[in-house]
Every structure is written in structure tokens, then in C-alpha cells.
């Protein structure tokens, strides 16, 4: 294999490959962070990648990728990745990376059985869940990843979703797989570092990537990166790593903001009263303290 040309990003003091495997031409919504994060991940993993992708919004931007792509059924993304890995191994190809790319519906809900089974076996692939907190492609329906209080088309007013968001990171960490990480497009240097780290590992590596959805969350497309940053700063989406299910590293944001500031940016929470926001802010604070107690290491972003 020829050596890939690298380009140094001076502002982040990191090097990334120059080659692109997700060129312009996708048909995703304006401002979709999922498309940007897929581009970054494919760029970092390099030319020897096979991508498998179930029904999801990512079908709109995966069609533009310049990498082998297997479209699979909604419920079998992890099983599809398992099969592709087995086929590559039979051919003696240990270099090609299998990347499973799915939304939260195909991961936390419909695909959880296949994913859990694959993680229990420690199948050798990278699984990336771009989490836009709902079934956005099919009309903004509730998923188990939708946060409490959010309006969706299947939890319409006056009864928005009551249940908390499923702790997908905790579920995957409980499988004691080699690597679990969270990331957002708002912290590109963090995303780069984590993907390159996962690239050096074998076994099941899982990413939960927050993807604020302008259409489903009800905000202007030019605010996607800002919303992703505010999710971290409000501590509702902590950036972290978990190695082997036991070593938790939590990254503390440089500044903290009120959860209500984050929620007020989104139309899906526009119906909430001040008392609702106070209760949710208290819940997020409690979850943050529990996370810090679990951490082996806490560092600043």
C-alpha cells in the first residue's frame, strides 16, 4: 500500500489524511452532522474499509461514498458487519476495516439484539451510531434515544415523551468490549484522536456520535455545530472513553452552560415550562455526578 499523504491541522496540532472517500454529492438535509462525521471517519480509516449501512437517514449520504458499501436490513447492521468480517478473514484479509454505520433507531432499538450478540462475541469491527435522537428519516418518530420532554410525531402534545433516554454507552460498556467512545462534530480534534485510537485496536469498537437534527429538533441548519457543542457544555452529552468496560475517562468541558440554554435552542422542547426544565437540569446534574464517580480519570477538553 502507498503511504497516505497527511495534512497537518495547525490549530489542532493533528495530522489527517488528504484523501477523501465521501465527496460532495449526497442528498442529506442541510446542516446534517451525520454526513460530516461519516466523511471524517472514512477519511481517517483510510482506503481499506468496507461499509455496511441499514435503513436510516445515512442512506442519503452513504450513497456518495467511494468505498465498498453493503446496504442491509434495519435490524441486522451488526450481523452484516460480522458476516463481512468473516468473509474478509476467510480471504486472509486482516487489514480491511469493517465499519458499521447506523442511526439510533437501528442501534438502540431495532438493531440492539444483533449488536449485543456481536459485542458479546467481540466481533472485529467498528460500529458507529450517529445519534439524532429519533426516527428522523421516516417522520420524526420517538426512539428509545429520544430524551424526556421532547415532542415527536408519535409523542405529540400534550403528551411528549416521558421516559429517559436509553443509556446506550452504559449498555455497550457492560459488554466489556475493547473500546467505547462518544464524540461530536463540534470537537473535531477529539473525534480524530478517538477514531485513530480505535483504528489500532481489534475487536468490537463502538462510537456514539451525537448528530443534532435540524429537521427533527427544529432549529436552523447553520446551528448544528453550535448545538453539538452546547450538548457537551450542558453535560447532557458527555464526551468520554471506556476501555474494556472498566476504565472510564470523562472529559470535562472548558465551560459549563445551563441545560435550559441548550433546550431553548430547539423547537422540540418549546412547550416546556420553567419547572420542567429545572427538573431536567437536576436530573442531568445527578447523572453527571454519577459519571464522575465512575471515572478512572477526569480530564479537561
MOTA-V727842 format. One record per pair of residues at least 24 apart in sequence whose ideal C-beta (glycine too) atoms are under 8 Angstrom apart, sorted by the first residue. I is the first residue (numbers start at 1). J is the second residue. D is the distance in whole Angstrom. If there is no record, write none. Layout:
((I | J | D) (I | J | D))
This chain:
((1 | 47 | 8) (1 | 48 | 7) (1 | 95 | 8) (4 | 46 | 6) (4 | 47 | 8) (9 | 189 | 8) (12 | 188 | 7) (12 | 189 | 4) (12 | 192 | 7) (13 | 189 | 8) (14 | 189 | 6) (14 | 192 | 5) (14 | 193 | 7) (16 | 43 | 6) (16 | 44 | 7) (16 | 192 | 6) (17 | 43 | 6) (17 | 44 | 7) (17 | 46 | 6) (19 | 43 | 7) (19 | 46 | 8) (19 | 47 | 7) (20 | 66 | 8) (21 | 47 | 7) (21 | 49 | 7) (21 | 65 | 6) (21 | 66 | 5) (21 | 67 | 5) (22 | 61 | 7) (22 | 64 | 6) (22 | 65 | 5) (22 | 66 | 7) (23 | 64 | 6) (23 | 66 | 7) (24 | 64 | 7) (25 | 64 | 4) (26 | 60 | 6) (26 | 61 | 4) (26 | 62 | 8) (26 | 63 | 7) (26 | 64 | 4) (27 | 60 | 5) (27 | 61 | 7) (27 | 63 | 7) (28 | 57 | 7) (28 | 58 | 8) (28 | 60 | 4) (28 | 61 | 4) (29 | 57 | 8) (29 | 60 | 8) (29 | 213 | 8) (29 | 214 | 6) (29 | 215 | 5) (29 | 221 | 7) (30 | 214 | 7) (30 | 221 | 4) (31 | 214 | 5) (31 | 220 | 8) (31 | 221 | 3) (31 | 222 | 6) (31 | 223 | 7) (31 | 224 | 4) (32 | 57 | 7) (32 | 61 | 7) (32 | 211 | 7) (32 | 213 | 7) (32 | 214 | 7) (32 | 224 | 7) (33 | 130 | 8) (33 | 184 | 7) (33 | 185 | 4) (33 | 209 | 8) (33 | 210 | 8) (33 | 211 | 5) (33 | 212 | 6) (33 | 224 | 5) (33 | 225 | 7) (33 | 228 | 6) (34 | 58 | 6) (34 | 61 | 7) (34 | 103 | 8) (34 | 130 | 4) (34 | 132 | 7) (34 | 209 | 8) (34 | 211 | 4) (35 | 60 | 8) (35 | 61 | 4) (36 | 185 | 5) (37 | 128 | 8) (37 | 130 | 6) (37 | 183 | 8) (37 | 185 | 6) (37 | 191 | 7) (37 | 209 | 5) (37 | 211 | 7) (38 | 62 | 7) (38 | 65 | 7) (38 | 101 | 6) (38 | 128 | 8) (38 | 130 | 8) (40 | 185 | 8) (40 | 188 | 7) (40 | 191 | 6) (40 | 192 | 7) (40 | 195 | 7) (41 | 99 | 7) (41 | 101 | 8) (41 | 128 | 6) (41 | 191 | 8) (41 | 195 | 6) (41 | 207 | 8) (42 | 67 | 6) (42 | 99 | 7) (44 | 192 | 6) (44 | 195 | 4) (44 | 196 | 6) (44 | 199 | 7) (45 | 97 | 5) (45 | 99 | 6) (45 | 126 | 8) (45 | 195 | 7) (45 | 199 | 6) (46 | 97 | 8) (48 | 95 | 5) (48 | 96 | 5) (48 | 97 | 6) (49 | 96 | 7) (49 | 97 | 5) (49 | 98 | 8) (49 | 99 | 5) (50 | 84 | 5) (50 | 88 | 7) (50 | 96 | 6) (50 | 97 | 8) (50 | 98 | 5) (50 | 99 | 7) (51 | 99 | 5) (51 | 100 | 8) (51 | 101 | 6) (52 | 77 | 6) (52 | 80 | 4) (52 | 81 | 5) (52 | 84 | 6) (52 | 98 | 7) (52 | 99 | 7) (52 | 100 | 5) (52 | 101 | 7) (53 | 77 | 7) (53 | 100 | 8) (53 | 101 | 5) (53 | 102 | 7) (54 | 80 | 8) (54 | 102 | 5) (54 | 106 | 5) (54 | 111 | 7) (55 | 106 | 7) (55 | 137 | 7) (56 | 102 | 6) (56 | 103 | 4) (56 | 105 | 7) (56 | 106 | 6) (56 | 137 | 6) (57 | 103 | 6) (57 | 132 | 7) (57 | 136 | 5) (57 | 137 | 4) (57 | 213 | 8) (58 | 101 | 6) (58 | 102 | 7) (58 | 103 | 7) (58 | 130 | 7) (59 | 137 | 7) (60 | 137 | 8) (62 | 101 | 7) (74 | 105 | 8) (74 | 106 | 5) (74 | 110 | 5) (74 | 111 | 7) (75 | 106 | 7) (75 | 110 | 5) (75 | 111 | 6) (75 | 113 | 7) (75 | 114 | 6) (76 | 111 | 7) (76 | 114 | 5) (77 | 101 | 8) (77 | 102 | 4) (77 | 106 | 6) (77 | 107 | 7) (77 | 111 | 5) (77 | 114 | 7) (77 | 115 | 7) (77 | 127 | 8) (78 | 111 | 6) (78 | 114 | 4) (78 | 115 | 4) (78 | 117 | 7) (78 | 118 | 4) (78 | 119 | 8) (78 | 123 | 7) (78 | 125 | 8) (78 | 127 | 6) (79 | 114 | 4) (79 | 117 | 8) (79 | 118 | 7) (81 | 118 | 7) (81 | 123 | 7) (81 | 125 | 4) (81 | 127 | 7) (82 | 118 | 5) (82 | 121 | 8) (82 | 123 | 5) (82 | 125 | 7) (84 | 125 | 8) (85 | 123 | 6) (85 | 124 | 5) (85 | 125 | 6) (97 | 125 | 8) (97 | 126 | 6) (97 | 199 | 7) (98 | 124 | 7) (98 | 125 | 4) (98 | 126 | 7) (99 | 125 | 7) (99 | 126 | 5) (99 | 128 | 7) (100 | 125 | 6) (100 | 126 | 7) (100 | 127 | 4) (100 | 128 | 7) (101 | 128 | 5) (101 | 130 | 7) (102 | 127 | 7) (102 | 128 | 8) (102 | 129 | 6) (102 | 130 | 8) (103 | 129 | 7) (103 | 130 | 6) (103 | 131 | 8) (103 | 132 | 7) (103 | 135 | 8) (103 | 136 | 8) (103 | 137 | 8) (104 | 129 | 6) (104 | 130 | 8) (104 | 131 | 5) (104 | 132 | 7) (104 | 133 | 6) (104 | 134 | 7) (104 | 143 | 5) (104 | 144 | 8) (104 | 145 | 4) (104 | 168 | 7) (105 | 134 | 8) (105 | 135 | 5) (105 | 143 | 5) (105 | 145 | 8) (107 | 131 | 8) (107 | 168 | 7) (108 | 143 | 6) (108 | 144 | 5) (108 | 145 | 5) (108 | 166 | 5) (108 | 168 | 5) (109 | 143 | 6) (109 | 144 | 5) (109 | 145 | 8) (112 | 171 | 8) (115 | 172 | 8) (116 | 171 | 8) (116 | 175 | 7) (118 | 204 | 6) (119 | 172 | 6) (119 | 175 | 4) (119 | 177 | 5) (119 | 204 | 5) (119 | 206 | 7) (120 | 175 | 6) (122 | 177 | 6) (122 | 178 | 7) (122 | 203 | 4) (122 | 204 | 5) (123 | 203 | 8) (123 | 204 | 6) (124 | 202 | 5) (124 | 203 | 6) (124 | 204 | 7) (125 | 204 | 7) (125 | 205 | 8) (126 | 198 | 6) (126 | 199 | 8) (126 | 205 | 5) (126 | 206 | 8) (126 | 207 | 7) (127 | 204 | 7) (127 | 205 | 7) (127 | 206 | 5) (127 | 207 | 7) (128 | 206 | 8) (128 | 207 | 4) (128 | 209 | 6) (129 | 168 | 7) (129 | 206 | 7) (129 | 207 | 7) (129 | 208 | 5) (129 | 209 | 7) (130 | 209 | 5) (130 | 211 | 4) (131 | 168 | 8) (131 | 208 | 6) (131 | 209 | 6) (131 | 210 | 5) (131 | 211 | 6) (132 | 211 | 4) (132 | 212 | 7) (132 | 213 | 4) (132 | 216 | 6) (132 | 217 | 8) (133 | 165 | 7) (133 | 213 | 7) (133 | 216 | 8) (133 | 217 | 8) (134 | 213 | 7) (134 | 216 | 5) (136 | 213 | 5) (136 | 215 | 6) (136 | 216 | 4) (140 | 215 | 7) (140 | 216 | 4) (147 | 236 | 7) (148 | 280 | 7) (148 | 283 | 8) (149 | 263 | 8) (149 | 269 | 6) (149 | 272 | 6) (149 | 276 | 6) (149 | 280 | 6) (150 | 268 | 5) (150 | 269 | 6) (151 | 267 | 8) (151 | 268 | 5) (151 | 269 | 7) (151 | 270 | 8) (151 | 271 | 6) (152 | 216 | 8) (152 | 268 | 7) (157 | 271 | 6) (160 | 271 | 7) (164 | 283 | 8) (168 | 208 | 6) (169 | 208 | 6) (169 | 240 | 7) (169 | 242 | 7) (172 | 206 | 5) (172 | 208 | 8) (172 | 242 | 8) (173 | 242 | 4) (173 | 245 | 5) (173 | 248 | 8) (174 | 245 | 6) (175 | 204 | 7) (175 | 245 | 7) (176 | 244 | 6) (176 | 245 | 3) (176 | 246 | 7) (177 | 203 | 6) (177 | 204 | 4) (177 | 205 | 7) (177 | 206 | 6) (177 | 244 | 8) (177 | 245 | 7) (178 | 202 | 7) (178 | 203 | 4) (178 | 204 | 7) (178 | 205 | 6) (178 | 243 | 7) (178 | 244 | 6) (179 | 203 | 8) (179 | 204 | 8) (179 | 205 | 4) (179 | 206 | 7) (179 | 241 | 7) (179 | 242 | 7) (179 | 243 | 6) (180 | 205 | 8) (180 | 206 | 5) (180 | 207 | 8) (180 | 208 | 8) (180 | 241 | 7) (180 | 242 | 4) (180 | 245 | 8) (181 | 205 | 8) (181 | 206 | 7) (181 | 207 | 5) (181 | 208 | 8) (181 | 240 | 7) (181 | 241 | 5) (181 | 242 | 7) (182 | 207 | 7) (182 | 208 | 5) (182 | 209 | 7) (182 | 210 | 7) (182 | 237 | 7) (182 | 238 | 7) (182 | 239 | 5) (182 | 240 | 6) (183 | 207 | 6) (183 | 208 | 8) (183 | 209 | 6) (183 | 210 | 8) (183 | 239 | 7) (184 | 209 | 7) (184 | 210 | 5) (184 | 228 | 4) (184 | 229 | 7) (184 | 231 | 7) (184 | 232 | 6) (184 | 237 | 7) (184 | 239 | 7) (185 | 211 | 8) (185 | 224 | 7) (185 | 225 | 6) (185 | 228 | 5) (186 | 225 | 5) (186 | 226 | 8) (186 | 228 | 4) (186 | 229 | 4) (186 | 232 | 7) (187 | 229 | 7) (187 | 232 | 7) (187 | 239 | 7) (187 | 301 | 7) (190 | 239 | 6) (190 | 251 | 7) (190 | 301 | 7) (194 | 241 | 7) (210 | 237 | 5) (216 | 268 | 7) (217 | 266 | 5) (217 | 267 | 7) (217 | 268 | 5) (218 | 266 | 6) (218 | 267 | 3) (218 | 268 | 5) (218 | 270 | 7) (219 | 265 | 6) (219 | 266 | 5) (219 | 267 | 7) (223 | 265 | 7) (226 | 265 | 8) (227 | 262 | 7) (227 | 265 | 6) (227 | 266 | 7) (230 | 257 | 6) (230 | 261 | 7) (230 | 262 | 4) (230 | 265 | 7) (231 | 262 | 6) (232 | 301 | 8) (233 | 257 | 5) (233 | 262 | 8) (234 | 258 | 7) (234 | 259 | 5) (234 | 261 | 7) (234 | 262 | 4) (234 | 284 | 7) (235 | 259 | 8) (235 | 284 | 6) (235 | 285 | 7) (235 | 287 | 8) (235 | 288 | 5) (236 | 262 | 7) (236 | 284 | 5) (238 | 288 | 7) (238 | 291 | 6) (239 | 301 | 7) (240 | 291 | 7) (240 | 295 | 8) (246 | 296 | 8) (247 | 296 | 5) (247 | 297 | 8) (248 | 291 | 8) (248 | 294 | 5) (248 | 295 | 5) (248 | 296 | 5) (248 | 297 | 8) (249 | 295 | 7) (249 | 296 | 7) (249 | 297 | 5) (249 | 298 | 8) (249 | 299 | 7) (250 | 291 | 6) (250 | 292 | 6) (250 | 295 | 4) (250 | 297 | 7) (250 | 298 | 5) (250 | 299 | 8) (251 | 298 | 8) (251 | 299 | 6) (251 | 300 | 7) (251 | 301 | 5) (252 | 298 | 6) (252 | 299 | 7) (252 | 300 | 5) (252 | 301 | 7) (253 | 301 | 6) (254 | 300 | 7) (254 | 301 | 6) (259 | 284 | 5))
